[in-house]
């Protein structure tokens, strides 16, 4: 494992409600984006939905945003709900500037995202 891989962790887990959660922690950039890409590709986009928890994300560059857009595209292709949870105000400002606040569904916490899915 290289040093850059230590800068990002992605912890996938299913909840009892059937929602699949990807907890992302650290820096999401061109060095680490492949870790989240693999997790998104392995996630079961189904009726239970997917929540990407970004509450522990400390940095996200354009490569990271591209990975999140890929997750959105996969959710659209499969008809599976996708939510982003715990986006901090600085990151939210970036999403707003590039217009992604109109694309993604945001929730303050993972629990709120799961509740919004009616789970």
C-alpha positions as CSV (number, residue, x, y, z in Angstrom):
1,X,0.0,0.0,0.0
2,X,1.4,3.4,-0.9
3,X,1.3,6.5,1.2
4,X,-1.4,8.1,-1.0
5,X,-3.7,5.2,-0.3
6,X,-3.5,6.0,3.4
7,X,-5.0,9.4,2.8
8,X,-8.4,8.0,1.9
9,X,-10.4,5.1,3.4
10,X,-13.7,3.9,2.1
11,X,-15.7,1.7,4.5
12,X,-18.6,-0.1,2.8
13,X,-21.4,-1.7,4.9
14,X,-25.0,-2.7,4.5
15,X,-27.5,-1.4,7.1
16,X,-30.3,-3.5,8.6
17,X,-32.8,-1.5,6.5
18,X,-31.2,-2.6,3.3
19,X,-29.4,0.7,2.4
20,X,-25.8,0.3,1.4
21,X,-23.4,2.9,2.9
22,X,-20.0,4.0,1.8
23,X,-18.2,5.9,4.5
24,X,-15.5,8.1,3.0
25,X,-12.7,9.5,5.1
26,X,-9.7,11.6,4.2
27,X,-8.6,13.2,0.9
28,X,-10.4,12.3,-2.3
29,X,-8.2,13.4,-5.2
30,X,-6.4,12.1,-8.3
31,X,-4.1,9.9,-6.1
32,X,-6.9,8.2,-4.1
33,X,-10.0,8.4,-6.4
34,X,-9.6,4.8,-7.6
35,X,-10.4,3.6,-4.0
36,X,-13.8,5.2,-4.1
37,X,-14.3,4.2,-7.8
38,X,-13.8,0.5,-6.8
39,X,-16.1,0.8,-3.9
40,X,-18.8,2.4,-6.0
41,X,-18.4,-0.3,-8.7
42,X,-18.7,-3.0,-6.0
43,X,-21.7,-1.4,-4.3
44,X,-25.1,-3.1,-4.8
45,X,-27.1,-0.4,-6.5
46,X,-30.6,-1.8,-5.9
47,X,-33.9,-0.9,-4.3
48,X,-32.3,-0.4,-0.9
49,X,-30.3,2.6,-2.2
50,X,-26.8,3.9,-1.6
51,X,-25.6,6.6,0.7
52,X,-22.1,8.0,0.4
53,X,-21.2,9.5,3.8
54,X,-18.8,12.3,3.2
55,X,-18.8,13.6,6.8
56,X,-15.1,12.6,7.3
57,X,-14.0,13.8,3.9
58,X,-11.3,16.5,4.4
59,X,-10.6,17.3,0.7
60,X,-12.1,16.7,-2.7
61,X,-10.7,17.8,-6.0
62,X,-12.3,17.5,-9.5
63,X,-11.3,13.9,-9.8
64,X,-13.2,13.1,-6.7
65,X,-16.2,15.0,-8.0
66,X,-16.0,12.9,-11.2
67,X,-16.1,9.7,-9.2
68,X,-19.3,11.0,-7.4
69,X,-20.8,11.9,-10.8
70,X,-20.1,8.3,-11.9
71,X,-21.9,7.0,-8.8
72,X,-24.9,9.3,-9.7
73,X,-24.8,7.9,-13.3
74,X,-24.8,4.3,-12.0
75,X,-27.8,5.1,-9.7
76,X,-29.7,6.6,-12.6
77,X,-28.9,3.6,-14.8
78,X,-30.1,1.1,-12.2
79,X,-33.0,3.1,-10.8
80,X,-31.4,3.0,-7.3
81,X,-31.6,6.0,-5.0
82,X,-28.3,7.7,-4.2
83,X,-27.7,10.3,-1.5
84,X,-24.7,12.2,-0.3
85,X,-24.6,12.7,3.5
86,X,-22.5,14.9,5.8
87,X,-21.2,17.3,3.1
88,X,-19.4,20.1,4.9
89,X,-20.1,23.7,4.0
90,X,-16.9,24.3,2.0
91,X,-17.5,21.2,-0.1
92,X,-21.2,22.1,-0.5
93,X,-20.1,25.5,-1.9
94,X,-18.1,23.7,-4.6
95,X,-21.1,21.5,-5.4
96,X,-23.2,24.6,-5.7
97,X,-20.7,26.5,-7.9
98,X,-20.5,23.6,-10.4
99,X,-24.3,23.1,-10.3
100,X,-24.3,19.7,-8.7
101,X,-26.5,20.9,-5.9
102,X,-29.2,20.5,-8.5
103,X,-28.1,16.9,-9.3
104,X,-27.4,15.1,-6.0
105,X,-29.7,14.6,-3.1
106,X,-28.0,15.8,0.1
107,X,-28.7,15.0,3.8
108,X,-27.0,16.2,6.9
109,X,-26.3,12.7,8.2
110,X,-26.4,9.1,7.0
111,X,-29.3,8.4,9.4
112,X,-31.3,11.3,7.8
113,X,-30.5,9.9,4.3
114,X,-31.7,6.4,5.3
115,X,-34.8,7.9,6.9
116,X,-35.6,9.9,3.7
117,X,-35.6,6.6,1.8
118,X,-38.3,5.4,4.2
119,X,-36.1,2.8,5.7
